[in-house]
């Protein structure tokens, strides 16, 4: 087979020189707030439409078709807002600003055109992955990401090590003159020294729920075994016991990615005022039935639709904690009271803000980065992680953040994670891997199921395992 030899593209810049078959990310710069009244009005309407999803999910269920319908309504408003700002914003012309990635010799990947929306403030909180042109969601054909700067790593002042390797890869040539990622991978491996390490952080909670959460680790580990060129894509390290905030902070220096797995359908809450939460947890574990019995009773291998077993378990555990003085909140409802309100000492604390629940209590993942040194890739499979944690983790030093924007059941969340890491192991960048996982879930569950539209990307969508 004759290898494809293409002109070397050099450094990624404002244009897309080189071959036609190469994945491209196009920057779409949103207007400054207050500069385009029509754009601002439509974005405000989209914000209001998206806010109604909580009520719809509580009324109809997390996976109801009405949820997807509201996503489409919100996406049409966002599409109109972009057209109001720039009618050609979504035109994939060759002269558009952005960056071209290295080819993978994979026709689906190499023909992709992704859209990276660059804005500020509340503009980045909008669910741009729901863009809808009136016929279908744009996500069906194009990856979508958001950030406060260009998708081109060369323009980022931080210049993390992965960015330097990314830029270095543009000057590498394969043994037969190829400039594809598979051809230059041995040279990249030599510069990196070893496969990147991913730390799996299990959400601390009821022992039975925690054991089920580890199924996500199995899915991720299985996906990473077959990497690009037959190499191990990354090493997933699963701790034997619970992870504490101090251990997590120390791990930031030794890992290139963090994957947190927790309940995705409900905001985990606890009462820290009486100091009994973890003692209650130990009592629960001591009286817990075996995993096999639990799976049989809970029907963990049942249908995706309907009542989620993990959510049901959470409801039972929350009720027991409430009887002992603890606090729980309904599915999809965040904590209202602040942690500093001394008048109500039973008010829900950290986890209502999306904090990770670890062995010795909740921790803000943005505070574990030692002043901005977080691993480049952070994937948080937890309740509404994208709006609650995305901005904070990027500010703390992560290059890209991936997580769900809405509550969803555990099984599709776990399947999405597996699909994401399968594509990531094959050399796909983070933004394209999210797109691939979304389409796989769409094929499996149907276009009307909202799970495939639930995940978003914030930050540098061009992060890929070969550069970590």
C-alpha positions in Angstrom: 0.0 0.0 0.0 1.4 3.4 -1.0 1.5 5.7 2.0 -0.1 9.1 1.6 2.6 11.8 1.4 1.4 15.3 1.8 3.0 18.7 1.9 4.2 19.5 5.4 1.8 22.0 7.0 4.2 23.6 9.4 3.0 25.5 12.4 -0.8 25.8 12.8 -1.8 29.3 12.1 -4.6 31.5 11.0 -5.2 29.5 7.8 -5.4 25.9 6.8 -2.5 25.2 4.4 -1.8 21.7 3.1 -4.0 18.8 2.2 -7.8 18.9 1.9 -8.4 15.8 4.0 -7.4 17.0 7.5 -9.5 17.7 10.5 -10.0 21.4 11.1 -11.1 23.5 14.0 -12.7 26.8 13.1 -12.7 29.7 15.6 -16.0 31.6 15.9 -15.4 34.8 17.8 -18.6 35.9 19.6 -19.4 39.6 19.9 -18.5 41.6 23.0 -21.4 41.7 25.5 -23.5 44.8 24.7 -22.2 45.3 21.2 -25.0 43.3 19.3 -28.4 43.8 20.8 -30.0 41.1 18.6 -27.4 38.5 19.6 -27.7 39.3 23.3 -31.5 39.1 23.2 -31.5 35.7 21.5 -28.8 34.4 23.9 -31.0 35.6 26.8 -34.0 33.7 25.4 -31.8 30.6 25.0 -30.7 30.9 28.6 -34.3 31.0 29.7 -35.3 28.0 27.5 -32.4 25.9 28.9 -33.3 26.8 32.5 -36.7 25.2 32.0 -35.1 21.8 31.4 -34.8 21.1 35.1 -38.6 21.3 35.5 -39.1 19.1 32.4 -36.8 16.5 33.7 -38.4 16.4 37.1 -41.9 16.2 35.5 -41.2 13.8 32.5 -38.0 12.0 33.5 -34.3 12.5 32.7 -34.5 10.7 29.4 -37.8 12.0 28.1 -38.3 13.0 24.5 -39.5 16.4 25.8 -36.0 17.0 27.1 -34.5 16.6 23.6 -37.3 18.8 22.2 -36.3 21.6 24.6 -32.7 21.1 23.7 -33.6 21.6 20.0 -35.6 24.8 20.9 -32.6 26.2 22.7 -30.3 25.2 19.9 -32.4 27.0 17.3 -32.2 30.2 19.4 -28.5 29.9 19.6 -28.2 29.3 15.8 -30.3 32.4 15.2 -28.0 34.3 17.5 -24.9 33.2 15.5 -26.6 34.2 12.3 -27.5 37.6 13.7 -23.8 38.1 14.6 -22.3 36.6 11.5 -24.3 34.9 8.7 -21.2 33.0 7.6 -20.1 31.9 11.1 -20.7 28.2 10.3 -19.4 28.2 6.8 -16.3 25.9 6.7 -14.3 28.0 4.3 -10.5 27.4 3.8 -9.6 30.9 4.9 -11.3 30.7 8.3 -9.2 31.3 11.4 -8.4 28.2 13.4 -6.1 25.2 13.4 -5.6 22.0 11.4 -4.8 18.8 13.2 -2.5 16.0 12.0 -4.2 13.3 9.9 -4.9 9.9 11.4 -5.5 8.1 8.1 -9.1 7.7 9.3 -11.5 9.2 6.7 -14.2 10.0 9.3 -11.8 11.9 11.5 -9.8 13.5 8.8 -12.9 15.0 7.1 -14.3 16.6 10.3 -14.7 20.3 10.7 -15.1 21.4 14.3 -16.4 24.7 15.6 -14.8 26.4 18.6 -16.8 29.3 20.0 -14.6 32.0 21.6 -16.3 34.3 24.1 -16.4 35.5 27.6 -18.4 35.4 30.8 -22.0 34.0 30.5 -21.6 33.4 26.7 -19.5 30.4 27.5 -22.1 29.0 29.9 -24.6 28.6 27.0 -25.1 25.0 25.7 -23.6 25.7 22.2 -23.3 21.9 21.6 -27.1 22.1 21.0 -26.8 24.3 18.0 -29.7 23.4 15.7 -30.1 24.7 12.2 -33.9 24.0 12.0 -33.3 20.5 10.5 -31.0 18.8 12.9 -28.4 19.4 15.6 -25.1 20.7 14.3 -23.4 18.2 16.6 -24.5 15.4 14.3 -21.9 16.5 11.8 -19.5 18.8 13.6 -17.7 18.7 17.0 -18.3 21.8 19.1 -16.3 23.3 21.9 -16.1 26.6 23.7 -13.3 28.6 25.3 -12.1 32.1 26.2 -9.3 32.0 23.6 -8.5 30.5 20.2 -8.4 26.7 19.7 -4.8 27.1 18.4 -2.4 26.0 21.1 0.3 28.2 19.7 -1.7 31.3 20.8 -2.0 30.2 24.5 0.4 32.1 26.8 0.5 29.2 29.2 2.4 26.9 26.8 2.0 23.7 28.8 4.3 20.8 28.0 1.7 19.1 25.9 1.3 22.2 23.8 5.1 22.2 23.1 4.9 18.6 22.0 1.9 19.5 19.9 3.8 22.2 18.1 6.9 20.0 17.8 4.8 17.4 16.0 4.3 19.8 13.2 7.9 19.6 12.2 8.2 15.8 12.4 8.3 13.6 9.3 7.7 9.8 9.0 10.2 7.3 7.6 8.7 7.7 4.1 7.9 11.4 4.2 4.5 11.1 5.8 3.2 13.8 8.1 0.3 11.8 9.6 0.1 11.2 13.3 0.6 7.4 13.1 3.7 7.9 11.0 5.4 10.3 13.5 4.1 8.6 16.6 7.4 6.7 17.4 9.2 10.0 17.5 6.6 11.5 19.8 6.8 8.5 22.1 10.5 9.0 22.3 10.1 12.6 23.3 7.4 11.8 25.9 9.3 8.8 27.4 6.2 6.9 28.6 2.5 6.5 28.1 0.4 9.2 29.8 -1.1 8.4 33.2 -4.8 8.9 34.0 -6.0 8.9 37.6 -9.4 7.4 38.2 -11.1 9.1 41.1 -14.2 7.2 42.4 -16.9 9.3 44.0 -17.2 8.4 47.7 -20.6 7.3 48.8 -22.6 4.2 49.8 -20.4 1.1 49.4 -22.7 -0.5 46.9 -23.0 2.5 44.8 -19.2 3.0 44.9 -18.7 -0.6 43.7 -21.0 0.0 40.7 -19.2 3.2 39.9 -16.0 1.1 39.4 -17.7 -0.4 36.4 -16.8 2.9 34.7 -13.2 2.3 35.4 -13.5 -1.1 33.7 -15.0 0.5 30.6 -12.2 3.2 30.4 -9.4 0.7 31.0 -10.8 -1.6 28.3 -10.9 1.3 25.8 -7.3 2.4 26.5 -5.8 -1.1 25.8 -5.8 -0.8 22.0 -4.1 2.5 21.2 -2.8 4.1 18.0 -0.3 1.8 16.3 -1.0 -1.1 18.6 0.6 0.9 21.5 -0.9 1.3 25.0 -2.7 4.6 24.7 -2.5 5.5 28.4 -2.3 3.9 31.8 -5.4 4.2 33.9 -4.5 3.9 37.6 -7.4 3.0 40.0 -6.6 3.5 43.7 -7.1 0.6 46.0 -8.9 2.7 48.6 -10.6 6.0 48.9 -8.8 9.1 47.6 -8.4 12.1 49.9 -8.0 15.7 48.8 -4.4 15.8 49.8 -3.6 12.7 47.8 -5.5 14.2 44.8 -3.5 17.4 45.1 -0.2 15.5 45.1 -1.3 13.4 42.2 -1.7 16.5 40.0 2.0 16.5 39.5 2.3 12.9 38.4 -0.8 12.5 36.1 -1.7 13.9 32.8 -5.4 13.4 33.2 -8.1 13.1 35.9 -11.3 11.1 35.5 -13.8 11.5 38.3 -16.8 9.1 38.4 -19.8 9.9 40.6 -23.6 9.8 40.4 -24.7 11.8 37.3 -28.4 11.9 38.0 -28.5 13.5 41.4 -26.5 16.1 43.3 -25.0 14.3 46.2 -25.5 16.2 49.5 -24.6 15.5 53.1 -24.9 17.2 56.4 -21.5 18.2 57.9 -22.9 20.0 60.9 -23.3 17.0 63.2 -20.1 15.2 62.2 -21.9 11.9 61.8 -21.9 11.5 58.0 -18.9 9.2 57.7 -19.8 7.2 60.9 -23.2 6.6 59.3 -21.5 5.6 56.1 -19.4 3.0 58.0 -22.5 1.6 59.6 -24.2 1.4 56.2 -21.2 -0.5 54.8 -21.2 -2.9 57.7 -24.8 -3.9 57.0 -24.5 -3.9 53.2 -25.5 -6.9 51.2 -23.2 -8.5 48.7 -22.7 -7.1 45.2 -24.3 -10.1 43.5 -27.4 -9.9 45.7 -27.6 -6.2 45.2 -27.3 -6.4 41.4 -30.0 -9.1 41.3 -32.4 -7.1 43.4 -31.7 -3.7 41.7 -31.8 -5.2 38.2 -28.5 -3.5 37.2 -28.5 -5.3 33.8 -32.0 -4.1 32.9 -33.2 -1.5 30.5 -31.7 1.9 30.1 -35.0 3.7 30.1 -37.1 4.1 33.3 -35.9 4.3 36.9 -32.1 4.3 37.2 -30.9 1.7 39.8 -28.1 4.0 41.1 -30.6 6.9 41.5 -32.9 4.6 43.3 -30.1 3.5 45.6 -29.2 7.1 46.2 -32.8 7.9 47.2 -32.8 5.1 49.7 -29.5 6.1 51.2 -30.5 9.8 51.3 -33.7 8.9 53.1 -31.8 7.0 55.8 -29.4 9.9 56.3 -32.3 12.3 56.5 -33.9 10.2 59.3 -30.5 10.5 61.2 -30.3 14.2 60.7 -28.7 14.3 57.3 -29.9 16.3 54.3 -30.7 15.3 50.8 -32.1 17.1 47.8 -34.4 15.8 45.0 -33.0 14.8 41.6 -31.9 17.7 39.5 -32.2 20.3 42.3 -29.1 22.1 43.5 -28.5 23.5 47.0 -30.0 26.9 47.6 -28.4 27.8 50.9 -24.8 28.9 51.1 -22.2 27.2 53.3 -21.8 30.4 55.3 -25.4 30.7 56.5 -25.2 30.2 60.2 -28.9 30.3 60.6 -29.4 27.0 58.9 -26.7 24.6 59.9 -28.3 21.7 58.1 -28.0 23.5 54.7 -26.5 21.4 51.9 -22.8 22.1 51.5 -20.1 21.7 48.9 -21.5 19.0 46.6 -24.4 21.3 45.6 -21.8 23.3 43.7 -20.6 20.3 41.9 -17.7 19.6 44.2 -16.2 16.1 44.2 -17.2 13.9 47.2 -14.0 12.2 48.4 -13.2 10.0 51.5 -13.0 12.8 54.0 -15.7 15.1 52.5 -16.3 17.3 49.5 -13.4 19.1 47.7 -13.5 21.8 45.1 -11.4 20.2 42.2 -10.3 23.7 41.3 -8.4 23.9 44.6 -6.3 20.9 44.1 -4.1 22.4 41.4 -1.5 24.0 43.6 -1.9 27.5 42.1 -2.8 26.4 38.5 -1.0 23.1 38.0 -3.9 20.8 37.1 -3.5 17.9 34.7 -4.2 19.1 31.1 -7.3 16.8 30.7 -10.1 16.6 33.3 -13.2 14.4 32.7 -15.8 14.7 35.4 -18.7 12.2 35.0 -20.8 13.7 37.7 -24.0 15.7 38.2 -24.1 18.8 35.8 -20.3 18.9 35.9 -19.9 21.1 32.8 -21.7 24.2 34.1 -20.7 23.7 37.7 -17.0 22.8 37.3 -15.9 23.6 33.8 -15.0 27.2 34.3 -13.4 26.6 37.7 -11.1 23.8 36.4 -10.0 25.7 33.4 -9.2 28.6 35.6 -7.2 26.3 37.9 -5.0 25.2 35.0 -6.7 22.4 33.1 -6.4 22.7 29.4 -9.7 21.0 28.5 -12.7 20.0 30.6 -15.4 17.4 29.6 -18.6 16.7 31.5 -22.3 16.5 31.3 -24.4 19.6 31.2 -27.6 17.9 32.4 -28.5 15.1 34.8 -28.5 11.7 33.1 -28.7 8.1 34.1 -25.6 6.2 35.0 -25.7 3.6 32.2 -25.6 6.0 29.3 -23.0 8.1 31.2 -20.8 5.1 31.5 -21.2 4.2 27.9 -20.4 7.7 26.8 -17.2 7.6 28.8 -16.2 4.3 27.1 -16.9 5.7 23.7 -14.9 8.8 24.5 -11.8 6.9 25.6 -12.0 4.5 22.7 -11.7 7.4 20.2 -9.1 9.1 22.4 -7.0 6.0 22.4 -7.1 5.9 18.6 -5.4 9.3 18.5 -8.5 11.5 18.2 -8.3 14.9 20.0 -10.6 15.4 23.0 -13.2 17.5 21.1 -13.5 15.0 18.2 -13.6 12.1 20.7 -16.6 13.7 22.5 -18.3 14.0 19.1 -17.6 10.4 18.3 -19.0 9.2 21.6 -22.1 11.3 21.1 -22.8 9.8 17.8 -22.3 6.2 19.0 -24.7 6.9 21.8 -27.2 8.4 19.3 -27.0 5.2 17.2 -27.4 3.0 20.3 -30.2 4.8 22.1 -31.9 6.8 19.3 -31.9 10.4 18.1 -34.7 11.3 20.6 -32.7 10.2 23.6 -31.1 13.3 25.2 -28.0 11.5 26.5 -26.0 12.0 23.3 -26.4 15.7 23.6 -25.6 15.9 27.3 -21.8 16.4 27.1 -19.8 19.4 26.3 -16.2 20.5 25.9 -14.6 23.6 27.4 -11.0 24.7 26.6 -8.5 23.3 24.1 -10.4 20.6 22.2 -7.1 19.7 20.4 -5.7 17.9 23.5 -4.8 14.3 22.5 -3.1 11.5 24.3 0.0 11.4 22.0 0.9 14.9 23.2 0.4 14.1 26.9 
